[in-house]
Amino acid sequence: MPLAWLNPAGGLRYHVRALLAGRDWQPFRVALATWLAALEAPVARAVWVGPSAGYTFPDGFLSRFSAITVLEPDPIAVHLISRRLRRLGVSTRVVRSDQLIAPLLGGGEGLAELLRADPGACLIFGNVLGQTRFLVEDPDLERLKRAFRERIVPLLAGRAWLSIHDRLSGSFAPSFQQPYIAPARLDDPAVLRELYPSTPTGARVELFDHQSDGFFPSQLAHTYFHWQIDAARHHLIEGVMSSAR
């Protein structure tokens, strides 16, 4: 595992991008805020996995919680998000050790045990699951997903939870009214047809697949966002959520 503040899933490079983002990130932030407002989370406690500094999450959503356990290894992100949550009056507990990948692949204690200890806490995955392919070797990715489905997904029953994660990225921008809500996860042909309709006929478009499928049931409603990371790169973000029942 690379140093947390230099890792390819975020780290220092991501913080610099956020600093220079200007207006590029604003449409995504607005659409995400609209979607987040629909979450019904009656318990004012949350576990937030991989938030980085929470740049795209609005204050209004975070201030719904009185206490958040932040699982984040990046010390820069920890400093920034802790300072922000304190400003919002949110009690914050930070866990910097890996509670996701190593426990799922190695069988040790981690996120599953945290969730069992607080069955009502809302679970929030920041933009992390679509980055796991950079953090594990290719042969381990499917094993990670299988362990996630076996150990984490059963603990989602009865609690409010959500995830945003990368689906595709590249220099070609998707084109749709966001947030785009689909009754189930769109397969690849539907993604290209519905979310990249301006692709020139016969043109070859290079899109990077973040392989974020297989974590959650595909029959759940999925929501899509366009996040322009910088002047040259665009991400298709996938969101899935469930309110407490």
C-alpha positions as CSV (number, residue, x, y, z in Angstrom):
1,M,0.0,0.0,0.0
2,P,1.6,3.4,-1.0
3,L,1.9,6.2,1.5
4,A,-1.6,7.5,2.1
5,W,-0.9,11.1,1.0
6,L,0.7,9.9,-2.2
7,N,-1.5,7.0,-3.1
8,P,-2.9,6.8,-6.7
9,A,-6.5,6.9,-5.5
10,G,-6.2,10.4,-4.1
11,G,-3.7,12.0,-1.8
12,L,-1.8,15.2,-2.5
13,R,-2.6,15.3,-6.2
14,Y,-6.3,15.2,-5.5
15,H,-6.1,18.0,-2.9
16,V,-4.3,20.1,-5.5
17,R,-7.0,19.4,-8.0
18,A,-9.7,20.4,-5.5
19,L,-7.8,23.7,-4.8
20,L,-7.7,24.5,-8.6
21,A,-11.1,23.2,-9.4
22,G,-12.9,26.6,-9.6
23,R,-16.3,26.3,-11.2
24,D,-15.6,22.9,-12.9
25,W,-16.8,20.9,-9.9
26,Q,-19.9,23.1,-9.1
27,P,-22.4,21.3,-11.4
28,F,-21.5,17.9,-9.7
29,R,-21.7,19.4,-6.2
30,V,-25.2,20.8,-6.9
31,A,-26.5,17.6,-8.4
32,L,-25.0,15.5,-5.6
33,A,-26.6,17.8,-2.9
34,T,-30.0,17.2,-4.6
35,W,-29.5,13.5,-4.4
36,L,-28.2,13.4,-0.9
37,A,-31.2,15.3,0.4
38,A,-33.4,12.3,-0.4
39,L,-31.6,10.0,2.1
40,E,-33.7,9.3,5.1
41,A,-31.3,8.6,8.0
42,P,-33.2,8.8,11.3
43,V,-30.1,8.0,13.4
44,A,-27.7,11.0,13.7
45,R,-24.6,8.9,13.6
46,A,-22.6,7.9,10.6
47,V,-19.6,5.9,9.5
48,W,-17.9,7.7,6.5
49,V,-15.5,5.5,4.5
50,G,-12.9,7.2,2.4
51,P,-14.2,10.8,2.4
52,S,-10.8,12.4,1.6
53,A,-11.6,16.0,2.6
54,G,-15.2,15.7,1.7
55,Y,-14.9,18.4,-1.0
56,T,-18.0,17.5,-2.9
57,F,-20.3,16.8,0.1
58,P,-22.3,19.8,1.2
59,D,-22.3,21.2,4.7
60,G,-26.1,20.8,4.9
61,F,-25.9,17.1,4.5
62,L,-23.0,16.6,7.0
63,S,-24.6,18.8,9.6
64,R,-27.5,16.3,9.8
65,F,-25.3,14.1,11.8
66,S,-24.2,14.7,15.4
67,A,-21.4,12.2,15.3
68,I,-19.3,10.8,12.4
69,T,-16.7,8.1,12.5
70,V,-14.3,8.9,9.6
71,L,-12.2,6.1,8.1
72,E,-9.5,7.9,6.2
73,P,-5.7,7.1,6.0
74,D,-4.6,10.3,4.3
75,P,-3.3,12.7,7.0
76,I,-3.9,15.8,4.9
77,A,-7.5,14.8,4.3
78,V,-7.9,13.9,8.0
79,H,-6.8,17.4,9.1
80,L,-9.1,19.1,6.6
81,I,-12.2,17.1,7.2
82,S,-11.8,17.1,10.9
83,R,-11.5,20.9,11.0
84,R,-14.6,21.2,8.8
85,L,-16.7,18.8,10.9
86,R,-15.7,20.7,14.1
87,R,-16.9,23.9,12.4
88,L,-20.2,22.2,11.7
89,G,-20.5,21.0,15.3
90,V,-20.2,17.4,14.4
91,S,-18.4,15.1,16.9
92,T,-15.6,13.3,15.0
93,R,-13.8,10.1,15.5
94,V,-11.0,9.4,13.0
95,V,-9.6,5.9,12.2
96,R,-6.6,6.0,10.0
97,S,-5.8,2.3,9.8
98,D,-7.2,0.4,6.8
99,Q,-10.7,-0.8,7.8
100,L,-11.8,-1.9,4.3
101,I,-9.3,-3.6,2.0
102,A,-7.0,-5.5,4.3
103,P,-9.7,-6.8,6.6
104,L,-11.8,-8.0,3.6
105,L,-8.9,-9.7,1.9
106,G,-7.1,-10.9,5.0
107,G,-10.1,-11.7,7.2
108,G,-9.2,-9.4,10.1
109,E,-11.4,-7.0,12.0
110,G,-12.5,-3.8,10.2
111,L,-15.6,-2.1,8.8
112,A,-17.8,-5.1,9.4
113,E,-17.1,-5.0,13.1
114,L,-17.6,-1.2,13.3
115,L,-21.0,-1.7,11.7
116,R,-22.0,-4.5,14.0
117,A,-21.1,-2.3,17.0
118,D,-23.6,0.3,15.8
119,P,-26.4,-1.3,13.9
120,G,-28.3,2.0,13.4
121,A,-25.4,4.2,12.1
122,C,-25.7,5.5,8.6
123,L,-22.9,4.2,6.3
124,I,-21.5,6.5,3.7
125,F,-18.9,5.5,1.1
126,G,-17.1,8.5,-0.3
127,N,-15.7,8.2,-3.8
128,V,-13.7,5.2,-2.7
129,L,-15.0,1.9,-4.2
130,G,-14.2,2.9,-7.7
131,Q,-10.7,3.6,-6.7
132,T,-10.1,0.1,-5.2
133,R,-8.7,-1.2,-8.5
134,F,-5.7,1.1,-8.0
135,L,-5.2,-0.2,-4.4
136,V,-5.2,-4.0,-4.9
137,E,-3.6,-6.3,-7.4
138,D,-5.9,-7.3,-10.3
139,P,-6.3,-11.0,-9.1
140,D,-7.5,-9.7,-5.7
141,L,-10.2,-7.3,-7.0
142,E,-12.9,-9.9,-7.5
143,R,-12.0,-11.5,-4.3
144,L,-12.4,-8.1,-2.6
145,K,-15.8,-7.7,-4.1
146,R,-16.9,-11.1,-3.1
147,A,-15.8,-10.5,0.5
148,F,-17.6,-7.2,0.5
149,R,-20.9,-8.8,-0.6
150,E,-20.5,-11.5,2.0
151,R,-19.4,-9.4,5.0
152,I,-20.6,-5.8,4.4
153,V,-23.8,-6.0,2.3
154,P,-25.7,-8.1,4.8
155,L,-25.0,-5.4,7.4
156,L,-26.8,-2.8,5.3
157,A,-30.2,-4.2,6.0
158,G,-32.3,-1.8,8.1
159,R,-29.8,1.0,8.0
160,A,-29.5,4.1,5.8
161,W,-26.5,3.9,3.5
162,L,-25.1,5.3,0.3
163,S,-22.1,5.2,-2.0
164,I,-20.8,7.3,-4.8
165,H,-18.1,5.8,-6.9
166,D,-16.4,6.2,-10.2
167,R,-17.9,4.2,-13.1
168,L,-15.9,5.6,-16.1
169,S,-13.4,8.3,-16.7
170,G,-11.6,9.8,-19.6
171,S,-11.2,12.9,-21.8
172,F,-14.6,12.5,-23.4
173,A,-17.5,14.2,-21.5
174,P,-20.8,12.5,-20.8
175,S,-23.9,14.6,-21.7
176,F,-27.1,14.3,-19.7
177,Q,-29.3,16.1,-17.2
178,Q,-27.9,15.3,-13.8
179,P,-28.7,13.6,-11.5
180,Y,-29.8,10.9,-13.9
181,I,-31.9,8.3,-12.0
182,A,-32.2,4.7,-13.4
183,P,-34.4,2.0,-11.9
184,A,-31.4,-0.4,-11.9
185,R,-27.7,-0.2,-12.7
186,L,-27.2,0.6,-16.3
187,D,-25.2,-1.9,-18.3
188,D,-22.3,-0.7,-20.5
189,P,-24.4,-0.3,-23.8
190,A,-27.1,1.6,-21.9
191,V,-24.4,3.9,-20.3
192,L,-23.1,4.8,-23.8
193,R,-26.5,5.2,-25.2
194,E,-28.1,7.2,-22.4
195,L,-25.2,9.1,-20.9
196,Y,-22.8,9.6,-23.8
197,P,-25.3,10.4,-26.6
198,S,-23.1,12.9,-28.3
199,T,-20.4,10.3,-29.2
200,P,-19.8,10.8,-33.0
201,T,-21.0,7.8,-35.0
202,G,-18.1,5.4,-35.6
203,A,-15.7,7.4,-33.4
204,R,-13.4,5.5,-31.0
205,V,-13.9,7.0,-27.5
206,E,-11.4,5.9,-24.8
207,L,-13.0,5.5,-21.5
208,F,-11.4,4.0,-18.4
209,D,-13.5,1.4,-16.6
210,H,-13.1,1.7,-12.8
211,Q,-14.6,-1.8,-12.4
212,S,-17.0,-0.6,-9.6
213,D,-19.6,-3.2,-10.5
214,G,-20.3,-6.1,-8.1
215,F,-20.2,-4.3,-4.8
216,F,-24.0,-3.7,-4.5
217,P,-27.0,-5.4,-6.0
218,S,-27.5,-4.2,-9.6
219,Q,-31.3,-4.3,-9.3
220,L,-31.2,-1.3,-6.9
221,A,-31.9,2.2,-8.3
222,H,-28.7,3.8,-9.5
223,T,-28.0,7.5,-10.1
224,Y,-25.5,9.0,-12.4
225,F,-23.5,12.3,-12.2
226,H,-20.9,14.0,-14.4
227,W,-17.9,15.3,-12.6
228,Q,-15.5,17.4,-14.6
229,I,-12.3,16.8,-12.6
230,D,-10.2,19.3,-14.5
231,A,-10.1,21.0,-17.9
232,A,-9.2,17.7,-19.7
233,R,-10.7,14.9,-17.6
234,H,-14.3,13.8,-16.9
235,H,-15.7,11.2,-14.5
236,L,-19.0,9.4,-14.7
237,I,-20.0,8.9,-11.1
238,E,-22.5,6.2,-10.0
239,G,-24.5,6.6,-6.9
240,V,-26.7,4.1,-5.0
241,M,-28.5,4.6,-1.7
242,S,-31.1,3.1,0.6
243,S,-32.9,4.9,3.4
244,A,-33.5,3.2,6.8
245,R,-36.5,1.0,6.9
